[in-house]
Amino acid sequence: MEYKDYYATLGVKKEASQDEIQKAYRKLARKYHPDVNKDPAAEARFKEIGEANEVLKDPEKRKKYDQYGSAWNSARQTGAPPPGWEGVRFDFGGQGGGFDFDQGGPEGFSSFFDMLFGSGAGRRGGFGGGFGGFGGAGAGREGADSEATLPLTLEEAVHGGTREISLADQETGERKKLSVKIPAGVRSGQKIRLAGQGSRGRGGQAGNLLLKVEIVPHPRFKVEGSDLHTTVNVAPWEAALGGEATVETLNGDVRVKIPHGSSSGRRIRLRGKGLPHGAERGDLIAELRIVVPEELSPRERELFAELQAESSFKPRG
């Protein structure tokens, strides 16, 4: 097995900060997620990105990788131990546990690498206090918590419900379908926990799957905290004389009054028509935008010309 440059996989420099590593991972994970990217090679790329992130996001694992990484290149290809580790034996408490490089060959080295870093999906609790923390033969290791992004429409986030999702197992590549209960009022950045659906341990319990909510942009509404923002188109005569307009909300259409003398940018606040916030809801803020016909009929042009000639209004002072 070839040595993998995890920094190159994520497209970051070796001195990159943890924040830079996480930003790079999230960007690539969204791009190559099999549920989003239908390219046949996307799934394999997604797994490589996940493997790199599991090592580099953990300061202890990253330190080990930085220290020994260059030695793994030849060791993984030849089965020989890294320089300075020849003839070294590790014992995990008797009863046949342990291995040595001279006798274990590539398998021994692979076991050592797995012990040092954990599997591609990681291990809960990191190194557990060093090599001695693995216990005797047969001791189980719990799987790590895994993370995935859950894109939701604004309507799904507000009303909640159930969503069927399909995820690729990072270790086996197999796909599994899960039913996710979405709580009403969930926000971007919040996580939904699915117990026992994370990475599998060796003889221990599986970790949890944490789904990080990401609300996709809505064609009509912009989210700001608990409030929603939208625009309402009005005709020049509606803005000048006043009237009524239909405003779309997440709970159906409502009629609002347009105050006479309204200009573009005037805001109308609809109380309680925003996002849930505890026992309350935010507001929907509708911003008026005056629009004019692209083409005028002869009579319309005549009337606008009469208004221009009659009016003493100066919009530019």
VEXDOTOR-8645 format. One record per residue (C-alpha): residue in three letters; x, y, z. Coordinates in pm, 1 decimal, decimal comma. Example, Ala and Ser with C-alpha at 12.3 -4.5 7.8 and 13.67 -1.06 7.14 Angstrom:
BEGIN
r:ALA | x:1230,0 | y:-450,0 | z:780,0
r:SER | x:1367,0 | y:-106,0 | z:714,0
REM end
This chain:
BEGIN
r:MET | x:0,0 | y:0,0 | z:0,0
r:GLU | x:139,5 | y:341,9 | z:-98,2
r:TYR | x:214,6 | y:612,5 | z:153,7
r:LYS | x:-61,7 | y:872,5 | z:140,8
r:ASP | x:11,7 | y:1241,4 | z:167,6
r:TYR | x:-289,3 | y:1353,9 | z:369,3
r:TYR | x:-197,0 | y:1720,2 | z:333,8
r:ALA | x:-200,7 | y:1689,2 | z:-44,7
r:THR | x:-530,1 | y:1500,9 | z:-26,6
r:LEU | x:-694,3 | y:1798,8 | z:146,6
r:GLY | x:-497,9 | y:2053,5 | z:-57,4
r:VAL | x:-339,2 | y:2226,1 | z:242,0
r:LYS | x:17,1 | y:2302,4 | z:347,7
r:LYS | x:187,2 | y:2097,4 | z:616,4
r:GLU | x:187,0 | y:2398,6 | z:850,9
r:ALA | x:-188,1 | y:2457,2 | z:799,3
r:SER | x:-388,6 | y:2538,3 | z:1112,0
r:GLN | x:-661,5 | y:2307,2 | z:1241,5
r:ASP | x:-918,5 | y:2559,4 | z:1123,7
r:GLU | x:-773,1 | y:2562,8 | z:772,5
r:ILE | x:-775,7 | y:2182,1 | z:765,0
r:GLN | x:-1140,7 | y:2167,4 | z:869,0
r:LYS | x:-1240,3 | y:2431,7 | z:613,6
r:ALA | x:-1063,4 | y:2239,7 | z:336,7
r:TYR | x:-1223,7 | y:1913,5 | z:447,1
r:ARG | x:-1575,9 | y:2055,8 | z:457,9
r:LYS | x:-1535,1 | y:2214,8 | z:114,2
r:LEU | x:-1410,5 | y:1892,8 | z:-45,4
r:ALA | x:-1660,6 | y:1672,9 | z:139,8
r:ARG | x:-1949,7 | y:1877,7 | z:3,8
r:LYS | x:-1802,4 | y:1865,4 | z:-347,0
r:TYR | x:-1742,1 | y:1488,4 | z:-356,9
r:HIS | x:-2025,5 | y:1359,5 | z:-137,0
r:PRO | x:-2183,0 | y:1066,9 | z:-329,4
r:ASP | x:-2531,5 | y:1203,6 | z:-269,7
r:VAL | x:-2432,4 | y:1524,7 | z:-449,0
r:ASN | x:-2160,4 | y:1423,8 | z:-695,1
r:LYS | x:-2268,4 | y:1146,2 | z:-932,5
r:ASP | x:-1922,2 | y:1098,1 | z:-1084,2
r:PRO | x:-1826,7 | y:727,3 | z:-1036,0
r:ALA | x:-1490,3 | y:835,3 | z:-892,7
r:ALA | x:-1646,7 | y:1072,8 | z:-638,2
r:GLU | x:-1714,7 | y:804,2 | z:-377,5
r:ALA | x:-1351,0 | y:689,3 | z:-368,7
r:ARG | x:-1234,5 | y:1050,0 | z:-348,4
r:PHE | x:-1480,9 | y:1113,6 | z:-65,7
r:LYS | x:-1335,8 | y:821,4 | z:130,9
r:GLU | x:-978,4 | y:948,1 | z:78,3
r:ILE | x:-1079,5 | y:1291,8 | z:204,5
r:GLY | x:-1244,7 | y:1139,7 | z:511,2
r:GLU | x:-938,9 | y:926,4 | z:588,3
r:ALA | x:-705,9 | y:1226,3 | z:564,1
r:ASN | x:-929,7 | y:1436,6 | z:784,2
r:GLU | x:-954,9 | y:1169,7 | z:1054,8
r:VAL | x:-577,1 | y:1182,6 | z:1102,9
r:LEU | x:-508,6 | y:1553,6 | z:1054,3
r:LYS | x:-800,3 | y:1683,0 | z:1261,8
r:ASP | x:-667,8 | y:1503,0 | z:1570,4
r:PRO | x:-359,2 | y:1687,9 | z:1709,3
r:GLU | x:-208,4 | y:1367,3 | z:1854,8
r:LYS | x:-256,0 | y:1160,5 | z:1539,3
r:ARG | x:-128,7 | y:1447,6 | z:1328,0
r:LYS | x:183,2 | y:1470,2 | z:1543,7
r:LYS | x:254,1 | y:1098,1 | z:1491,5
r:TYR | x:187,9 | y:1129,3 | z:1119,4
r:ASP | x:422,7 | y:1427,1 | z:1089,6
r:GLN | x:692,7 | y:1242,0 | z:1284,4
r:TYR | x:685,6 | y:905,6 | z:1107,1
r:GLY | x:503,2 | y:975,8 | z:783,7
r:SER | x:804,7 | y:990,7 | z:553,1
r:ALA | x:919,1 | y:647,7 | z:675,0
r:TRP | x:590,9 | y:478,2 | z:588,7
r:ASN | x:646,0 | y:525,3 | z:215,2
r:SER | x:908,5 | y:255,8 | z:178,2
r:ALA | x:779,2 | y:49,1 | z:470,4
r:ARG | x:431,3 | y:6,9 | z:330,0
r:GLN | x:564,4 | y:-90,0 | z:-12,1
r:THR | x:840,1 | y:-326,9 | z:101,7
r:GLY | x:696,1 | y:-460,4 | z:426,9
r:ALA | x:1015,6 | y:-361,2 | z:608,0
r:PRO | x:993,7 | y:-166,3 | z:933,1
r:PRO | x:1065,9 | y:206,4 | z:939,8
r:PRO | x:1430,9 | y:293,7 | z:1009,7
r:GLY | x:1511,3 | y:244,6 | z:1376,3
r:TRP | x:1223,1 | y:1,5 | z:1442,3
r:GLU | x:1394,1 | y:-315,8 | z:1319,7
r:GLY | x:1345,0 | y:-612,1 | z:1551,8
r:VAL | x:1106,3 | y:-424,2 | z:1778,1
r:ARG | x:828,2 | y:-627,7 | z:1934,8
r:PHE | x:508,5 | y:-496,0 | z:2090,8
r:ASP | x:321,1 | y:-704,9 | z:2346,6
r:PHE | x:-38,0 | y:-626,9 | z:2440,8
r:GLY | x:-62,0 | y:-825,1 | z:2760,8
r:GLY | x:10,8 | y:-1187,1 | z:2679,4
r:GLN | x:-216,2 | y:-1468,7 | z:2554,0
r:GLY | x:-65,1 | y:-1450,7 | z:2208,4
r:GLY | x:-119,8 | y:-1076,6 | z:2174,8
r:GLY | x:144,8 | y:-863,3 | z:2007,3
r:PHE | x:354,8 | y:-871,4 | z:1693,5
r:ASP | x:706,1 | y:-800,3 | z:1576,5
r:PHE | x:822,4 | y:-650,3 | z:1251,1
r:ASP | x:1077,9 | y:-919,6 | z:1166,7
r:GLN | x:814,3 | y:-1193,6 | z:1183,9
r:GLY | x:504,7 | y:-996,4 | z:1099,7
r:GLY | x:616,8 | y:-857,1 | z:766,3
r:PRO | x:366,0 | y:-627,4 | z:598,5
r:GLU | x:84,0 | y:-746,8 | z:825,7
r:GLY | x:286,8 | y:-662,4 | z:1134,1
r:PHE | x:362,5 | y:-321,7 | z:999,0
r:SER | x:-1,4 | y:-266,0 | z:905,8
r:SER | x:-106,6 | y:-359,1 | z:1256,8
r:PHE | x:146,1 | y:-117,9 | z:1401,5
r:PHE | x:27,8 | y:160,7 | z:1173,0
r:ASP | x:-333,6 | y:91,2 | z:1269,8
r:MET | x:-238,2 | y:91,9 | z:1637,4
r:LEU | x:-51,9 | y:418,1 | z:1598,0
r:PHE | x:-316,2 | y:609,9 | z:1407,7
r:GLY | x:-638,1 | y:409,3 | z:1442,4
r:SER | x:-824,4 | y:291,0 | z:1135,3
r:GLY | x:-919,8 | y:524,9 | z:853,9
r:ALA | x:-1230,4 | y:618,2 | z:1049,6
r:GLY | x:-1048,2 | y:690,1 | z:1375,7
r:ARG | x:-1091,5 | y:567,3 | z:1731,2
r:ARG | x:-1285,8 | y:727,5 | z:2011,2
r:GLY | x:-1060,3 | y:859,6 | z:2283,7
r:GLY | x:-744,2 | y:890,9 | z:2068,6
r:PHE | x:-448,3 | y:688,2 | z:2197,9
r:GLY | x:-599,0 | y:613,2 | z:2538,9
r:GLY | x:-284,7 | y:707,0 | z:2728,2
r:GLY | x:-26,7 | y:545,9 | z:2498,1
r:PHE | x:45,7 | y:199,3 | z:2362,2
r:GLY | x:-20,0 | y:36,2 | z:2699,4
r:GLY | x:-381,6 | y:150,1 | z:2694,4
r:PHE | x:-501,5 | y:-127,3 | z:2463,8
r:GLY | x:-534,4 | y:-390,7 | z:2741,0
r:GLY | x:-503,1 | y:-764,5 | z:2695,5
r:ALA | x:-588,8 | y:-982,6 | z:2402,0
r:GLY | x:-947,7 | y:-949,4 | z:2286,3
r:ALA | x:-999,0 | y:-604,1 | z:2438,9
r:GLY | x:-1265,5 | y:-419,0 | z:2238,4
r:ARG | x:-1225,0 | y:-72,4 | z:2095,8
r:GLU | x:-1524,8 | y:151,1 | z:2043,4
r:GLY | x:-1579,2 | y:306,7 | z:1703,6
r:ALA | x:-1543,5 | y:678,8 | z:1649,5
r:ASP | x:-1820,1 | y:928,7 | z:1598,2
r:SER | x:-1853,0 | y:1005,7 | z:1226,9
r:GLU | x:-1979,6 | y:1327,4 | z:1074,5
r:ALA | x:-2171,1 | y:1397,7 | z:755,6
r:THR | x:-2349,6 | y:1699,9 | z:614,7
r:LEU | x:-2729,7 | y:1693,0 | z:592,2
r:PRO | x:-2859,6 | y:1949,3 | z:338,8
r:LEU | x:-3215,4 | y:2061,5 | z:421,2
r:THR | x:-3459,0 | y:2293,9 | z:251,1
r:LEU | x:-3580,4 | y:2584,9 | z:460,7
r:GLU | x:-3925,5 | y:2425,6 | z:474,1
r:GLU | x:-3781,4 | y:2098,4 | z:609,4
r:ALA | x:-3583,9 | y:2283,7 | z:874,3
r:VAL | x:-3884,2 | y:2484,4 | z:990,0
r:HIS | x:-4152,6 | y:2216,2 | z:989,8
r:GLY | x:-3937,2 | y:1912,8 | z:1070,4
r:GLY | x:-4033,3 | y:1562,5 | z:961,3
r:THR | x:-3858,4 | y:1247,2 | z:847,1
r:ARG | x:-3593,4 | y:1219,6 | z:576,4
r:GLU | x:-3454,6 | y:903,3 | z:419,0
r:ILE | x:-3082,2 | y:935,7 | z:350,3
r:SER | x:-2821,2 | y:713,7 | z:188,5
r:LEU | x:-2461,3 | y:715,6 | z:316,0
r:ALA | x:-2144,5 | y:538,7 | z:210,9
r:ASP | x:-1958,4 | y:344,1 | z:481,1
r:GLN | x:-1606,1 | y:494,2 | z:490,8
r:GLU | x:-1449,5 | y:156,7 | z:571,9
r:THR | x:-1635,2 | y:-83,1 | z:341,5
r:GLY | x:-1770,3 | y:152,1 | z:76,5
r:GLU | x:-2111,6 | y:-7,9 | z:116,0
r:ARG | x:-2416,1 | y:219,2 | z:109,9
r:LYS | x:-2678,2 | y:213,7 | z:380,4
r:LYS | x:-3015,6 | y:382,4 | z:409,9
r:LEU | x:-3118,4 | y:556,8 | z:729,7
r:SER | x:-3436,6 | y:727,5 | z:844,4
r:VAL | x:-3365,3 | y:1062,2 | z:1009,9
r:LYS | x:-3611,1 | y:1249,7 | z:1229,9
r:ILE | x:-3568,0 | y:1621,7 | z:1173,6
r:PRO | x:-3674,5 | y:1837,6 | z:1469,1
r:ALA | x:-3883,9 | y:2142,9 | z:1381,5
r:GLY | x:-3683,8 | y:2464,5 | z:1391,6
r:VAL | x:-3337,9 | y:2311,0 | z:1343,1
r:ARG | x:-3072,0 | y:2559,3 | z:1226,2
r:SER | x:-2762,7 | y:2546,5 | z:1008,4
r:GLY | x:-2465,2 | y:2422,3 | z:1210,3
r:GLN | x:-2671,9 | y:2217,9 | z:1454,0
r:LYS | x:-2614,0 | y:1842,5 | z:1463,2
r:ILE | x:-2856,7 | y:1551,0 | z:1465,1
r:ARG | x:-2717,7 | y:1247,2 | z:1647,5
r:LEU | x:-2787,4 | y:894,3 | z:1526,1
r:ALA | x:-2671,5 | y:656,6 | z:1799,1
r:GLY | x:-2467,9 | y:354,0 | z:1687,6
r:GLN | x:-2453,2 | y:456,0 | z:1320,6
r:GLY | x:-2091,8 | y:576,7 | z:1318,8
r:SER | x:-1767,0 | y:390,8 | z:1259,2
r:ARG | x:-1751,0 | y:31,8 | z:1377,4
r:GLY | x:-1511,7 | y:-59,7 | z:1656,6
r:ARG | x:-1306,7 | y:-378,1 | z:1691,5
r:GLY | x:-1504,3 | y:-582,9 | z:1936,7
r:GLY | x:-1660,0 | y:-268,0 | z:2083,1
r:GLN | x:-1969,6 | y:-66,6 | z:2012,6
r:ALA | x:-2010,8 | y:140,2 | z:1698,6
r:GLY | x:-1975,8 | y:515,1 | z:1730,7
r:ASN | x:-2245,6 | y:767,8 | z:1656,3
r:LEU | x:-2327,0 | y:944,4 | z:1332,8
r:LEU | x:-2349,6 | y:1321,9 | z:1366,5
r:LEU | x:-2538,4 | y:1491,7 | z:1086,4
r:LYS | x:-2447,7 | y:1858,3 | z:1057,6
r:VAL | x:-2742,7 | y:2054,9 | z:923,5
r:GLU | x:-2682,9 | y:2283,9 | z:627,6
r:ILE | x:-2986,7 | y:2480,3 | z:509,5
r:VAL | x:-2961,7 | y:2531,1 | z:134,8
r:PRO | x:-3033,0 | y:2879,1 | z:-9,8
r:HIS | x:-3403,0 | y:2949,5 | z:-65,0
r:PRO | x:-3524,9 | y:3120,1 | z:-383,7
r:ARG | x:-3757,9 | y:3354,6 | z:-190,6
r:PHE | x:-3628,3 | y:3394,6 | z:164,7
r:LYS | x:-3302,5 | y:3499,3 | z:327,2
r:VAL | x:-3238,2 | y:3378,8 | z:682,5
r:GLU | x:-3099,0 | y:3618,9 | z:944,8
r:GLY | x:-3113,9 | y:3468,1 | z:1291,7
r:SER | x:-3479,3 | y:3388,4 | z:1361,6
r:ASP | x:-3606,5 | y:3635,1 | z:1100,3
r:LEU | x:-3680,4 | y:3579,8 | z:734,4
r:HIS | x:-3637,5 | y:3847,2 | z:467,9
r:THR | x:-3818,3 | y:3864,2 | z:135,4
r:THR | x:-3908,0 | y:4124,2 | z:-129,9
r:VAL | x:-4248,6 | y:4234,2 | z:-256,7
r:ASN | x:-4284,6 | y:4394,4 | z:-598,9
r:VAL | x:-4527,5 | y:4688,7 | z:-616,6
r:ALA | x:-4638,9 | y:4911,9 | z:-904,4
r:PRO | x:-4563,9 | y:5286,5 | z:-894,7
r:TRP | x:-4931,3 | y:5372,6 | z:-838,1
r:GLU | x:-4956,0 | y:5118,7 | z:-553,4
r:ALA | x:-4654,7 | y:5276,3 | z:-387,7
r:ALA | x:-4796,5 | y:5628,4 | z:-432,8
r:LEU | x:-5163,0 | y:5564,7 | z:-351,7
r:GLY | x:-5135,7 | y:5264,0 | z:-120,4
r:GLY | x:-5304,1 | y:4928,5 | z:-164,1
r:GLU | x:-5264,7 | y:4562,5 | z:-79,0
r:ALA | x:-5023,9 | y:4289,1 | z:-185,9
r:THR | x:-4991,4 | y:3914,8 | z:-137,3
r:VAL | x:-4681,8 | y:3804,9 | z:53,5
r:GLU | x:-4560,8 | y:3444,6 | z:52,0
r:THR | x:-4474,1 | y:3296,4 | z:393,2
r:LEU | x:-4367,0 | y:2948,7 | z:501,9
r:ASN | x:-4722,2 | y:2889,0 | z:625,1
r:GLY | x:-4909,8 | y:3014,4 | z:319,1
r:ASP | x:-4986,4 | y:3347,6 | z:156,3
r:VAL | x:-5104,0 | y:3651,4 | z:353,7
r:ARG | x:-5237,7 | y:3991,3 | z:246,1
r:VAL | x:-5058,9 | y:4303,9 | z:366,6
r:LYS | x:-5139,2 | y:4671,9 | z:334,2
r:ILE | x:-4904,8 | y:4893,2 | z:136,7
r:PRO | x:-4891,6 | y:5237,5 | z:301,3
r:HIS | x:-4940,8 | y:5526,5 | z:59,1
r:GLY | x:-4625,1 | y:5717,0 | z:-22,4
r:SER | x:-4403,7 | y:5407,1 | z:5,9
r:SER | x:-4061,4 | y:5405,3 | z:-156,6
r:SER | x:-3843,1 | y:5109,5 | z:-255,7
r:GLY | x:-3672,2 | y:4969,9 | z:50,6
r:ARG | x:-3960,9 | y:5030,2 | z:290,0
r:ARG | x:-4005,4 | y:4731,6 | z:519,5
r:ILE | x:-4323,7 | y:4569,1 | z:641,8
r:ARG | x:-4279,9 | y:4341,8 | z:944,5
r:LEU | x:-4503,9 | y:4036,2 | z:981,6
r:ARG | x:-4482,1 | y:3928,3 | z:1343,8
r:GLY | x:-4439,0 | y:3558,7 | z:1417,7
r:LYS | x:-4396,0 | y:3455,4 | z:1054,3
r:GLY | x:-4025,4 | y:3374,7 | z:1084,3
r:LEU | x:-3835,4 | y:3076,4 | z:1223,6
r:PRO | x:-3915,5 | y:2899,5 | z:1551,9
r:HIS | x:-3706,5 | y:3022,0 | z:1843,7
r:GLY | x:-3790,9 | y:2825,3 | z:2153,5
r:ALA | x:-4159,2 | y:2882,8 | z:2228,5
r:GLU | x:-4166,7 | y:3188,9 | z:2000,7
r:ARG | x:-4106,5 | y:3264,2 | z:1634,7
r:GLY | x:-3910,1 | y:3530,4 | z:1456,4
r:ASP | x:-4059,0 | y:3775,6 | z:1207,0
r:LEU | x:-4091,7 | y:3792,5 | z:831,0
r:ILE | x:-3964,2 | y:4121,7 | z:695,3
r:ALA | x:-4100,5 | y:4211,0 | z:350,5
r:GLU | x:-3909,8 | y:4482,2 | z:165,1
r:LEU | x:-4100,7 | y:4677,2 | z:-97,9
r:ARG | x:-3948,2 | y:4710,6 | z:-442,1
r:ILE | x:-4108,5 | y:4942,3 | z:-696,4
r:VAL | x:-4110,1 | y:4799,6 | z:-1048,6
r:VAL | x:-4223,8 | y:4955,2 | z:-1375,8
r:PRO | x:-4332,8 | y:4798,0 | z:-1703,7
r:GLU | x:-4050,8 | y:4728,6 | z:-1946,5
r:GLU | x:-4274,9 | y:4834,7 | z:-2235,1
r:LEU | x:-4538,2 | y:5109,7 | z:-2214,9
r:SER | x:-4848,6 | y:5134,9 | z:-2428,3
r:PRO | x:-4904,6 | y:5468,0 | z:-2599,7
r:ARG | x:-5169,7 | y:5560,2 | z:-2343,2
r:GLU | x:-4947,6 | y:5463,1 | z:-2049,1
r:ARG | x:-4665,2 | y:5671,9 | z:-2187,9
r:GLU | x:-4905,5 | y:5962,8 | z:-2229,0
r:LEU | x:-5025,2 | y:5935,6 | z:-1866,9
r:PHE | x:-4673,1 | y:5915,3 | z:-1729,0
r:ALA | x:-4579,1 | y:6222,2 | z:-1933,4
r:GLU | x:-4878,1 | y:6411,1 | z:-1790,9
r:LEU | x:-4776,6 | y:6309,7 | z:-1437,2
r:GLN | x:-4421,7 | y:6425,1 | z:-1502,4
r:ALA | x:-4543,1 | y:6759,5 | z:-1622,5
r:GLU | x:-4793,0 | y:6802,5 | z:-1338,6
r:SER | x:-4585,7 | y:6681,9 | z:-1044,1
r:SER | x:-4355,5 | y:6906,9 | z:-844,3
r:PHE | x:-4191,3 | y:6606,5 | z:-674,3
r:LYS | x:-3810,9 | y:6602,2 | z:-698,7
r:PRO | x:-3667,7 | y:6259,1 | z:-611,2
r:ARG | x:-3309,1 | y:6386,7 | z:-610,9
r:GLY | x:-3365,2 | y:6689,6 | z:-391,2
REM end
